[in-house]
């Protein structure tokens, strides 16, 4: 049974940093791509990052490129999202997702999601 548990969310001031972690279990972690998405109140789900199973390829949309960094530790079955230079617009619930394959093309290639964790950026 796939389980994805996010941690590390909370409050940050604009310009600050947070690091999200997602502990995975129930599958061979290194065989699957992982992703982070977010959803703010009243807004559509946004794909925030992706990383291949071997960690060699990552994806970021323009809205977070240069500020967010995803990484994974396949020995710990954990994927991370380092968020720097946070902005109020980054306030959202963040979700960790498991891919269906070791790579991905679109967000449709991810079908298992964690429960989400709140990130609030405010002064």
C-alpha positions in Angstrom: 0.0 0.0 0.0 1.4 3.3 -1.1 1.9 5.8 1.7 3.2 9.4 1.3 3.5 11.5 4.4 4.5 15.2 4.1 6.2 17.2 6.8 8.0 20.5 7.3 5.3 22.9 6.5 4.2 25.9 8.6 4.7 29.6 8.6 7.4 31.7 7.0 8.0 35.4 6.3 8.4 36.7 2.8 11.9 36.1 1.7 12.3 33.1 4.1 12.8 29.4 3.6 11.1 26.2 4.4 12.0 22.6 3.5 9.2 20.0 2.9 9.9 16.3 3.2 7.8 13.4 2.0 8.4 10.0 3.5 7.3 7.2 1.1 6.5 3.6 1.8 4.8 0.6 0.2 6.8 0.6 -3.1 10.3 0.5 -4.5 11.0 4.2 -4.1 13.9 4.5 -6.6 11.8 3.0 -9.4 9.3 5.9 -9.5 9.3 9.6 -10.3 8.1 11.9 -7.6 6.4 15.3 -7.7 5.1 18.2 -5.6 2.0 20.1 -6.3 0.2 22.9 -4.5 -3.3 24.3 -4.3 -4.2 27.7 -2.9 -7.8 28.6 -1.9 -9.8 29.3 -5.0 -7.0 28.4 -7.4 -6.3 25.4 -9.6 -3.9 22.7 -8.6 -0.4 23.8 -9.7 2.5 21.4 -10.5 5.5 22.7 -8.5 8.2 20.2 -9.2 9.1 16.8 -10.5 12.1 14.5 -10.2 12.9 11.3 -12.0 13.4 8.0 -10.1 17.2 8.3 -10.5 17.1 12.0 -9.6 18.8 13.0 -12.9 16.0 15.1 -14.2 13.9 17.8 -12.5 11.1 20.0 -13.6 9.9 23.4 -12.3 7.4 25.9 -13.6 8.4 29.5 -14.1 6.6 30.5 -11.0 9.1 28.7 -8.7 12.1 28.2 -10.9 15.3 29.5 -9.2 13.6 29.6 -5.8 12.5 26.0 -5.3 14.7 22.9 -5.5 13.6 19.3 -5.3 15.8 16.4 -4.4 15.5 12.8 -3.3 17.4 10.4 -1.1 16.6 6.9 -2.4 18.3 5.4 0.6 15.8 7.1 2.9 12.7 6.8 0.6 12.3 10.5 0.9 11.8 13.4 -1.5 12.4 17.0 -0.5 11.3 20.4 -1.6 13.6 23.3 -0.6 11.7 26.5 -0.9 13.7 29.7 -0.7 12.8 33.4 -1.2 9.3 32.6 -0.3 6.5 34.9 -1.5 2.9 35.3 -0.1 1.8 33.8 -3.4 3.4 30.5 -2.3 0.8 30.1 0.4 -1.0 26.8 -0.4 -1.5 23.2 0.6 1.4 21.3 -0.8 1.1 17.6 -1.9 3.7 15.0 -2.5 2.9 12.6 -5.4 4.2 9.3 -6.7 4.6 8.7 -10.4 3.4 5.7 -12.3 6.9 5.3 -13.9 10.5 6.2 -13.3 10.1 9.2 -15.5 7.1 11.5 -16.5 5.8 13.8 -19.2 2.9 15.5 -17.5 1.2 15.7 -14.2 -1.2 12.9 -15.4 1.8 10.5 -14.9 1.3 10.8 -11.1 -1.6 8.9 -9.5 -0.9 8.6 -5.8 -0.9 11.6 -3.5 -0.3 12.4 0.1 -2.7 14.2 2.4 -1.0 17.6 2.0 0.6 20.1 4.3 -0.1 23.8 4.7 2.5 26.4 3.9 1.7 30.0 4.8 3.9 32.9 3.8 3.0 36.1 5.5 4.5 39.1 7.3 
